[in-house]
Amino acid sequence: MAFKFNMEQILKYRNSLENRAMEELAKRQKVMEEASEQLARMQKEEQDLHGTCRQQVEGEVDLAFLEQAYNYLDNLEGKIEQQTQEKEKTIEQVNEQRESLKECWQERRIMEILKDKAWEEYKEEEKKQERLNIDELTLNAYGRKIQGL
């Protein structure tokens, strides 16, 4: 008799759920990384513009340039704030997906443990059946030996 785990379909389903959760986590992590990179670019641009403005103040002052730069900086700071919020949102989404993946992993692991236990029970039952068969053969051989005497 071959081993058959009666909840194999459930195990396969849990595996597929875990795989989908891993794929979704990878997507969300990519979005988070892109948001972080965008924020870093914006912050670097802000720092570079501050440096340019400082150089302008130290040299010949171009008021029109400084006014445009400060207006742009003000606008950029607003965008940086929005991007910071977007980054925080993506971090939260990644953490939520990690929790979802953890739950899927636990559910799959439970099914694997049940399968392992069922396998052990199957092996034990096979050994028991083999011992019974050996005992029966031994009794039959002994009975034939006694009848032949």
Secondary structure, 3 states (H helix, E strand, C coil): CCCCCCCHHHHHHHHHHHHHHHHHHHHHHHHHHHHHHHHHHHHHHHHHHHHHHHHHHHCCCCHHHHHHHHHHHHHHHHHHHHHHHHHHHHHHHHHHHHHHHHHHHHHHHHHHHHHHHHHHHHHHHHHHHHHHHHHHHHHHHHHHHHHHC
